[in-house]
Amino acid sequence: MKNMWDLKVKDRQFPVSSFQFRQHGFTLLEVMMAISIMAIVLIAVYRMHTQTISMSNAARFHTTAPLLAQGKIAELGIKSSTELGGDSGNFGDEFPGYSWSVSVEDVESEVLGNLAKNLKKIDVTVNYNDDEFVYGFRTYKLIEEE
């Protein structure tokens, strides 16, 4: 008895698999897919890097601005009541790009009554890169009667 696996088909041509004659290398489609995947990954990496730099600049500003505003408040604390007034300027070469402005106003309050005439509202604003970042600080100063 013949084994069915031993049967041979003579004079018959079977289609040859395309994998047998495949040339070595990559097809254009494979190269294009690889380039597009790399482009997507690189865009994501560049976006994250840009965001990291932006967050670093913001963190630097939010660390530096309160210290600069506190320094301006300390300068105003030394001044007498007649010297208090609105002013603006920059912090020089030590802090390039940073500028400040101070506004001083009288406080009007029905609750405080007569004490309000001696109370001044002082607003200090620190800006960086032409208002890219803005930090505001408000305090009140009681002026002693002379």
ABEGO torsion letter per residue (X at the ends): XBBAAABBBBGBBBBBBAAAABBBEBBAAAAAAAAAAAAAAAAAAAAAAAAAAAAAAAAAAAAAAAAAAAAAAAAAAABBAAABBBBBEBAEAABBGBBBBBBBBBBBBAAAEAAAAABBBBBBBBBBGGGABBBBBBBBBBBBBX
